Amino acid sequence: MITLSRTYNIDWVLKFAPNYGITKDGIVINLYRNKILKRTVVGYSIGYYIESKFYTLTYLRNQLTKCQKVKYPF
């Protein structure tokens, strides 16, 4: 068995779903399950299924907020 590890830096999170993060490259990741979401096409709309509901890219762009930095005590 071969195991590959990859690290992503989360730059933005969604206002309505803070457990979904977006990288600088546009990769959407479920932060609780550590799964990368697939971009899907429904009709002529491009978007993602987030919490069992389809959202278009234009709607998701309006819902982005910068990820807050966390200070660690060590």
Secondary structure, DSSP 8 states (H G I E B T S, - for coil): ---------EEEEESS-TTEEEETT--EEETTTTEE---EEETTEEEEEETTEEEEHHHHHHTEEE--------
